[in-house]
Amino acid sequence: MITDASIILFQLDGKIPNIALMRIAAHYKLKGESVELRWTSNPKRLLWDNPKKVYGSAIFQKTLPAVQKLKQEFPIAVVGGTGVDTKLNLEGLGIMTKTQDYSIYHRYRQSIGFTQRGCRLRCPFCVVPKKRET
């Protein structure tokens, strides 16, 4: 599918919709921008890509190679998430809306609300306990 999205979002890992990416999509759609979500662990620039902005999200540190690849393909990319930077947040990027655009996930119909709020487990690879301390 060829698109001319002015904003491209990359979900670099995870299996469920990403709240931050849905908020970014809602923010830019309210401004009249076209938004495209790409769900991949191997981000590539397509021949017709010429976005105004690129955002990526990585929730696991094991995804850092995909983050590096995204930044190589799109030097303008802003990449956040617990796998990259626990201090970076959308408000710091000027994205204040709490509205979530579920339409970027065409096959997902559930509302996820606060299902990603944290975890009682303390797996050695997980950054959630560290993030809660900040």
C-alpha positions as CSV (number, residue, x, y, z in Angstrom):
1,M,0.0,0.0,0.0
2,I,1.5,3.4,-1.0
3,T,0.7,6.2,1.3
4,D,1.9,9.8,1.6
5,A,1.6,10.1,5.4
6,S,3.0,13.2,6.8
7,I,3.5,11.5,10.2
8,I,4.8,7.9,10.4
9,L,4.6,6.0,13.6
10,F,6.7,2.8,14.3
11,Q,5.7,0.3,16.9
12,L,9.0,-1.5,17.2
13,D,7.9,-4.2,19.7
14,G,5.0,-5.3,21.9
15,K,1.9,-7.2,20.9
16,I,-0.9,-4.8,21.9
17,P,-1.7,-1.3,20.8
18,N,0.6,1.4,22.2
19,I,-1.1,4.2,24.1
20,A,1.7,6.7,23.3
21,L,1.4,6.1,19.6
22,M,-2.3,6.4,19.7
23,R,-2.0,9.7,21.5
24,I,0.5,11.0,18.9
25,A,-1.9,9.9,16.1
26,A,-4.8,11.7,17.8
27,H,-2.7,14.9,18.3
28,Y,-1.6,15.1,14.6
29,K,-5.0,14.1,13.2
30,L,-6.6,16.9,15.1
31,K,-4.1,19.2,13.2
32,G,-5.2,17.7,9.9
33,E,-2.1,15.6,9.3
34,S,-2.2,12.1,7.8
35,V,-0.8,9.4,10.0
36,E,0.4,5.9,9.2
37,L,1.3,3.2,11.7
38,R,4.0,0.6,10.8
39,W,4.3,-2.3,13.1
40,T,7.8,-3.7,12.6
41,S,11.0,-4.8,14.3
42,N,12.9,-4.0,11.1
43,P,12.1,-0.4,10.1
44,K,12.9,0.6,6.5
45,R,12.4,3.8,4.5
46,L,10.2,3.1,1.6
47,L,10.8,4.7,-1.8
48,W,7.9,7.2,-1.5
49,D,8.5,8.1,2.2
50,N,8.8,11.9,2.8
51,P,7.3,12.4,6.3
52,K,7.3,15.7,8.2
53,K,7.8,13.7,11.5
54,V,8.6,10.1,12.5
55,Y,8.0,8.6,15.9
56,G,8.9,5.2,17.3
57,S,8.2,3.3,20.4
58,A,10.2,0.5,22.0
59,I,9.1,-0.9,25.3
60,F,11.9,-3.5,25.6
61,Q,15.6,-2.9,25.7
62,K,16.2,-5.9,23.5
63,T,14.7,-3.8,20.7
64,L,17.6,-1.3,20.7
65,P,18.9,-2.7,17.4
66,A,15.5,-1.8,15.8
67,V,15.7,1.7,17.4
68,Q,19.2,2.2,15.8
69,K,17.9,1.0,12.4
70,L,15.0,3.4,12.6
71,K,17.2,6.3,13.4
72,Q,19.5,5.3,10.6
73,E,16.6,5.2,8.1
74,F,14.9,8.3,9.5
75,P,17.4,10.6,11.2
76,I,14.5,12.9,12.2
77,A,12.9,10.1,14.2
78,V,12.0,10.7,17.9
79,V,12.0,7.3,19.7
80,G,10.7,6.8,23.2
81,G,9.4,4.1,25.4
82,T,10.7,2.3,28.4
83,G,13.2,0.4,26.3
84,V,14.8,3.6,25.2
85,D,14.3,6.4,27.7
86,T,12.2,6.2,30.9
87,K,12.3,10.0,31.3
88,L,11.0,11.1,27.9
89,N,7.3,11.8,27.7
90,L,4.8,13.1,25.2
91,E,4.1,16.3,27.2
92,G,7.8,17.1,26.8
93,L,7.3,16.8,23.1
94,G,4.3,19.2,23.1
95,I,1.7,16.4,22.8
96,M,-0.8,17.2,25.5
97,T,-3.9,15.3,24.3
98,K,-5.0,12.3,26.3
99,T,-7.3,11.2,23.4
100,Q,-6.3,7.8,21.9
101,D,-6.8,7.1,18.2
102,Y,-7.7,3.4,18.1
103,S,-8.2,3.7,14.3
104,I,-4.5,3.2,13.6
105,Y,-4.9,-0.4,14.8
106,H,-7.5,-1.6,12.2
107,R,-8.1,-5.0,13.7
108,Y,-8.1,-4.1,17.4
109,R,-11.5,-3.2,18.8
110,Q,-11.0,-3.4,22.6
111,S,-10.3,-0.5,24.8
112,I,-7.1,-1.0,26.8
113,G,-7.4,1.8,29.3
114,F,-5.1,1.2,32.2
115,T,-4.2,-2.5,31.5
116,Q,-0.6,-1.4,30.9
117,R,-0.3,0.4,34.2
118,G,2.4,-1.7,35.7
119,C,3.1,-5.1,37.1
120,R,3.6,-6.7,40.5
121,L,6.4,-9.0,39.2
122,R,10.0,-7.9,39.2
123,C,11.5,-9.6,36.2
124,P,15.2,-8.9,35.8
125,F,14.8,-7.4,32.3
126,C,11.9,-5.1,33.2
127,V,12.2,-1.4,33.7
128,V,8.7,-0.8,35.1
129,P,9.9,-0.8,38.8
130,K,12.7,1.7,37.9
131,K,10.2,3.9,36.0
132,R,7.8,4.0,38.9
133,E,10.6,5.3,41.1
134,T,11.1,8.4,38.9
